Amino acid sequence: MSLAADAFVSQLAAAEPWPENATLYQPLKEDQILLSDCASSLAVQAYLRMCGLPVEVVYRANAEYMSPSGKIPFIHVGNQVVSELGPIVQFTKAKGHSLSDGLDDVQRAEMKAYMELVNNMLLTAELYIQWCDDATAAEISRPRYSSPYSWPLSNILSYQKQWEVRRKMNAIGWGGKTLEQVYEDVSQCCQALSQRLGTQPYFFNKQATELDALVFGHLFTILTTRLTSAELAERIKSYSNLLSFCRRIEQTYFDDKSS
Amino acid sequence: MAAAMELRCWGGDWGLPSVHTESLIVLAYTKFSGAEVTVSPIDWTWKTLTATVPELLCGNSAVQEPAQILNFLRKQRFNADYELTAREGADTMAYIALLEEKLRPALLHTFWVDAENYANLTRPWFASRSPFPLNFLVPSCQANTALSRILLTKGEAPLHRITEVEGKIYSDAKECLNLLSYRLGTANYFFGNSPTSLDAFVFGFVAPLHKASLPSSPLQSHLRQLDNLTRFCDSILAVYFSSDHPYG
């Protein structure tokens, strides 16, 4: 969206309170959704729960195509549609709900930097493992991605998505990496997050922020998703404070959710 | 350990030792860590098309990409991050990710995609530093790479038009510069009193934007308002790259 459209939407957003019938759309949970989308969706759900905003999760096979930016998840609130965690955080801020108001400028800079670290490393690694690793792509990603569609559309869509993701990986320089290097990058990212978290309950001590939601979404999904190899989950399990962080957020904000 | 190290990078101009961001990062880090490297600019050679820049040659091994080169230098005991705590090391990784995600697309756009800047500054500079007939190829190759990188990472499928992402990438870049300015505050360097790898990265990204004489750049005007960042670049240039030792 252009800047003018952004400003217009913020103004509209500020006008109305959060409705009861807000919905969050994501692909089908059992058969279709992939690791990276599931992580992003869980991050948004965690953030909305932390803000105390009710939202109903709706599963649709064509959620990716309904989304205004092509990315999952997106929320439908009132008569507006907003996708991805960044814009959703701004949208809720325009409605008067924010988790990071208590932070000063330097802390806010740190928070944004760490969120970019998670996006840059964890999300890219997830995409790489799903689509650039041939074994995972053939066994898990392509079948799952195309499961709602019949042949030959299923083949076309899944290969098209794979080609798109591989192009992007090449453009940012991840095309030449081996799987081992990707796992190593994930370890380093987790080490950085673990050191930043330390022994605190949340990244910015007592209050949960969007950074906590984002980290929880990614780590929890990686830990609970079955891939061709358990290496990724094992790398995360070696950081015990991250594990207890995930457990704490799950118990605090998701205890009414049936797992 | 004392094997001679040679660094291949783009040459310098506008008061900088190199106009290329990645090369600047590596050059700055070698100065900060006290590593002795001979710098061989690839200007006017066929390597302008074939080589991946920057590249560090040490004995038989060649290392590319700033992050890998910095790791290699650290293993050779040239470590500018020796005094950082674990938490500061984690912060370094996070801020580097912020630079890559938020600032790089706008810098690529300013130098390679913006028509006025490309035609008046970037293309003539790179064309004049490449031998015939590469001067026709090198700038346009790099411009295409830059455009496709911006569209693939920031463009929203399936539209993929540069005009739609321009506003967003520039506002992200301005926010990133503001965040760096808040983090730097009144200090000389980002961590304590001696420069570290994060200082090298920030210098590499910000210095070309600060020093290049761009015909049209709202981002450069925004940077000029952030005094502490411009002072940061100037002081690194004065202390580590003074005119009697432009390369080392």
HADDOCK unambig.tbl for C-alpha pairs under 7 A between the chains (distance, minus, plus):
assign (segid A and resid 2 and name CA) (segid B and resid 164 and name CA) 6.39 0.50 0.50
assign (segid A and resid 2 and name CA) (segid B and resid 167 and name CA) 6.11 0.50 0.50
assign (segid A and resid 2 and name CA) (segid B and resid 168 and name CA) 6.80 0.50 0.50
assign (segid A and resid 3 and name CA) (segid B and resid 167 and name CA) 6.23 0.50 0.50
assign (segid A and resid 3 and name CA) (segid B and resid 168 and name CA) 6.91 0.50 0.50
assign (segid A and resid 69 and name CA) (segid B and resid 156 and name CA) 5.49 0.50 0.50
assign (segid A and resid 69 and name CA) (segid B and resid 157 and name CA) 6.99 0.50 0.50
assign (segid A and resid 70 and name CA) (segid B and resid 156 and name CA) 6.74 0.50 0.50
assign (segid A and resid 70 and name CA) (segid B and resid 157 and name CA) 6.31 0.50 0.50
assign (segid A and resid 105 and name CA) (segid B and resid 182 and name CA) 6.29 0.50 0.50
assign (segid A and resid 106 and name CA) (segid B and resid 182 and name CA) 5.64 0.50 0.50
assign (segid A and resid 106 and name CA) (segid B and resid 183 and name CA) 5.25 0.50 0.50
assign (segid A and resid 109 and name CA) (segid B and resid 179 and name CA) 4.98 0.50 0.50
assign (segid A and resid 109 and name CA) (segid B and resid 183 and name CA) 6.77 0.50 0.50
assign (segid A and resid 113 and name CA) (segid B and resid 94 and name CA) 4.93 0.50 0.50
assign (segid A and resid 113 and name CA) (segid B and resid 95 and name CA) 5.09 0.50 0.50
assign (segid A and resid 113 and name CA) (segid B and resid 97 and name CA) 6.74 0.50 0.50
assign (segid A and resid 113 and name CA) (segid B and resid 98 and name CA) 4.96 0.50 0.50
assign (segid A and resid 114 and name CA) (segid B and resid 94 and name CA) 4.85 0.50 0.50
assign (segid A and resid 116 and name CA) (segid B and resid 94 and name CA) 6.88 0.50 0.50
assign (segid A and resid 116 and name CA) (segid B and resid 97 and name CA) 5.69 0.50 0.50
assign (segid A and resid 116 and name CA) (segid B and resid 98 and name CA) 5.31 0.50 0.50
assign (segid A and resid 116 and name CA) (segid B and resid 101 and name CA) 6.80 0.50 0.50
assign (segid A and resid 117 and name CA) (segid B and resid 94 and name CA) 4.94 0.50 0.50
assign (segid A and resid 117 and name CA) (segid B and resid 97 and name CA) 4.96 0.50 0.50
assign (segid A and resid 117 and name CA) (segid B and resid 98 and name CA) 6.76 0.50 0.50
assign (segid A and resid 120 and name CA) (segid B and resid 97 and name CA) 6.27 0.50 0.50
assign (segid A and resid 168 and name CA) (segid B and resid 152 and name CA) 5.62 0.50 0.50
assign (segid A and resid 168 and name CA) (segid B and resid 153 and name CA) 6.65 0.50 0.50
assign (segid A and resid 171 and name CA) (segid B and resid 149 and name CA) 5.30 0.50 0.50
assign (segid A and resid 172 and name CA) (segid B and resid 149 and name CA) 6.86 0.50 0.50
assign (segid A and resid 192 and name CA) (segid B and resid 90 and name CA) 4.23 0.50 0.50
assign (segid A and resid 193 and name CA) (segid B and resid 90 and name CA) 6.97 0.50 0.50
assign (segid A and resid 195 and name CA) (segid B and resid 86 and name CA) 6.42 0.50 0.50
assign (segid A and resid 195 and name CA) (segid B and resid 87 and name CA) 5.52 0.50 0.50
assign (segid A and resid 195 and name CA) (segid B and resid 90 and name CA) 6.64 0.50 0.50
assign (segid A and resid 196 and name CA) (segid B and resid 87 and name CA) 5.57 0.50 0.50
assign (segid A and resid 196 and name CA) (segid B and resid 90 and name CA) 6.49 0.50 0.50
